[in-house]
């Protein structure tokens, strides 16, 4: 099984345990299913807050915005109502 690095915690893990993020039209979205084309980055579901605090998503996808629905799915407490 391929190993990938989480952009939040920087630990490597099996690809199947990470969520793939992709840039689609200037917005970062879930690229796990169906397999989306384009530049991707990987993230543990529990590392979304760490990735936001470290600005890792912005470094992986310069100039892109993060889909609020994606953040809500990953970590419901990180998105204000």
Secondary structure, DSSP 8 states (H G I E B T S, - for coil): --EEEBTTT--EEEGGGSEEEEEETTEEEE-TTTT--S-EEEE-GGGHHHHHHTTHHHHHSTT-EE-HHHHHHH-GGGS--
